[in-house]
Amino acid sequence: PFHLLSDAELRFAGALWLPTFHVEGRTFLKRFTLVVRDGWIEHVFYPVFPPDHHPAEVVRWLREHP
């Protein structure tokens, strides 16, 4: 039920100065989660660590901020 954003040309990443890393001449986004409501970024989860606990952290935050 959640929307995902594709940013293959990194336009969104550049506009928001999102965290990136480089491997073999390619640029990738680091792991992060944006909570967006009504077109506004309400919360940013970064860094995402440990990644196996992150989904529960996001669900907990969403329940606490309806």
C-alpha positions in Angstrom: 0.0 0.0 0.0 3.0 2.3 -0.1 4.3 4.3 -3.1 7.9 3.9 -4.2 9.9 6.5 -6.1 12.3 5.7 -9.0 15.1 8.3 -9.4 17.3 6.7 -12.0 18.8 10.1 -13.1 19.2 11.2 -9.4 17.3 14.4 -9.9 15.3 14.0 -6.7 18.4 12.9 -4.8 20.3 16.0 -6.0 17.5 18.4 -5.2 17.2 17.1 -1.6 20.9 16.5 -1.2 20.2 12.9 -0.3 23.1 10.6 0.9 24.9 8.8 -1.9 27.9 6.5 -2.4 29.9 5.6 -5.4 31.0 2.2 -6.7 32.9 1.6 -9.9 32.0 5.1 -11.3 28.3 4.7 -10.5 26.3 6.6 -7.9 23.8 4.9 -5.6 21.5 6.2 -2.9 22.2 5.1 0.7 19.4 3.5 2.5 16.8 5.9 4.0 13.1 6.1 4.4 10.9 9.2 3.8 7.5 9.5 5.3 5.5 11.8 2.9 2.0 13.0 3.7 0.0 15.3 1.4 3.1 16.0 -0.6 5.3 17.1 2.4 8.2 15.2 3.8 7.1 14.6 7.4 10.0 12.4 8.7 13.3 11.0 7.5 14.8 7.8 8.8 18.6 7.9 8.2 20.8 6.1 8.7 19.0 2.8 8.4 20.8 0.6 10.8 20.5 -2.2 11.5 18.4 -2.8 8.3 16.6 -5.8 9.7 15.1 -3.7 12.5 14.1 -0.8 10.3 10.7 -1.9 9.2 9.5 -2.3 12.8 11.0 1.2 13.6 9.0 2.8 10.8 5.8 1.0 11.7 6.2 2.1 15.3 6.8 5.7 14.2 3.7 5.6 12.0 1.5 4.3 14.8 2.8 7.0 17.1 2.2 9.8 14.5 -1.2 9.0 12.9 
